[in-house]
């Protein structure tokens, strides 16, 4: 990747931890997701990362909820954005995750690249707000990769630490992965890589060497208000960026975002101020190496 490449602007539309008691803009029902997707696309976002919920806001891993949300977004924005389903979860069997990939036909699916302690710490309270072990063993990674290959879905490799980046090379060597890679460097989670420009550069430098042909693509995910510092760092290092209500509720001036559209608009402004430009959805598909998934082709 280089500074000449357009920037793929991704939005994580809704996570599973926070709810409307923390931010009123978080979408619950499929129509809410569709309305947020319209705001994202209108502000220049081309890649929408999805965790499913039921209409009451309860996190869901049921295929029907992923399908309902995906279909609502497609009905609203058409081919104006790539749809990305998360496969990151705790205690949900791999088969169930594969089932919603099969049913929903996303173009991209996020895949966590290693196990870790995953926590949020309160300096004010001097205690962990939450803490758990996030298990992502190679057996599950390979099973999900095999399913994604069969379904024609592009894996997005979510790397929370430098060791997760290092896990990509053996998977390439054994043929479980095909270049070009699309990696997302997640920073700011307690237990993972601390949020800093130097750590981001180290993660980018440790991507496996790309063979001849299209190079690997990377983006940054900043958790919390340090997101904006990491967006700036990624832009000057030649990477792409992700914002959205899954990761951070606040604009750089401390105001809470009214929607995902506010966060995407700010990121787009930063892209342009850095002398780069947002990618079109066609350019984003080419950079990520995305093709129409088998399940989407028959929907």
Secondary structure, 3 states (H helix, E strand, C coil): CCCCCCECEEEEEECCCCCCCCCCCCCCCHHHHHHHHHHHHHCCCCEEEECCECCCCCECCCHHHHHHHHHHHHHHHCCCCEEEEECCCCCCCHHHHHHHHHHHCCCEEEEECCCEEEEEEECCCCEEEEEEEECCCHHHHHHHHHHHHHHCCEEEEEECCHHHHHHHHHHHHCCCCCCCCEEEEEECCECCCCCCHHHHHHHHHCCCCCCCCCCCEEEEEECCCCHHHHHHHHHHHCCEEEECCCCCCECCCCCECCCHHHHHHHHHHHHHHCCCCECCHHHHHHHHCCCCCHHHHCC
